[in-house]
Amino acid sequence: MLPPLLDKTQPSPADKWLWALLGFLVVGQVVALWMLCSQQVHKAEVREAELRLARSALRDDCAPRGGHATCLPAAAAQARRQGDVNAVMAALR
């Protein structure tokens, strides 16, 4: 057994603070990554809902009427579709 002056294996108080700081930084990075991922997933869900709504509206506008399938929406149909999109986006927020 070595005397305390020669024994270099005793942990210093600075080592404890360093490990505590490193642990805190790791936890902070994991929380930041989780927040970023959840935000990106939310944005993707909103984008997907908007795309589904647009496809549904286009299908409604392109439905055959009188034997002709027309995909050129009238101004009223386009305004109605924009109102539906705004309602869905407000519900998702």
N, C-alpha and C positions, 0 to 999 in steps of 0.2 A: 504494500500500500504506500502511495506517494504522499508526501506532506501537502497540505492545501495550497501552498504557493506554486508547487510544480504540477498539481493536478489540473489539467486544462479541460476536463470533461464536465465541470460544474456549469450548469446553465446560468447565464447572466440574466438580469431582469430585462435587458434589451432584447434578448432572444424571445422571451415570452411576448413582449409587445410586437415584435416583428411577426410572429406567427399569428397573433390576434389580428393584426392589420392585414396580413395576407388572406386569412380566412374571411374577413369582412369584405375585401375586394372580390374574392371569388363569389361570395353570396350576392354581392351587388351586380356582378356581371351576369349571373344566372337570372336574377330578377329582371334586369334590363333586356336580356334575350327573350324571356317569356313575354314581357310587355310588347316587344317588337313583333313577335310571332302572332300574338293574339290580335294586334292591330291589323296585320297583313291578312289574317284569316277573315276578320270582319270586313275588310275592304273587298276581298274576293267574294264573300257571300253576298254583299250588296251588288257587286258587279254581275254576279250570276243571276240574282233576282231581277235585276234590270234587263238583262239579256232575255230571260224567260218571258218577261212581260212584253218586251219588244217583239219577240217571235210570235207570241199569242196575238198581239195587236195586228201584226202583219198578216197572220192567218185569217183573222176576222175581216181585214180589209180586202184580202184576195179571195174571199169566198165567192163562189159562182153566183151571180145574180142574173136571172133572165137568160141563162145559158152562156153567159160571158164571164170569164174570170178576169177581173181587172185588179191590178196591184197599184194603181195610182189612187192614193187616199184623197178624199175630198178634204177641204179645209176644216169642216166641222169634225170629221173623223180624226184628223190630226190633232185638233185642239182637245178632243175627248181623250185621245191616247196620252197626250202630254199631261192632262189632269190626272189620269190613272197612274202615270209614272210618278208624278209629284205626290200622290196619295201613298203609294207604296214606299217611296223614299222617306216620307215623313213617318210612316209606321215603323220603319227599320231604325230610325234614330232614337 
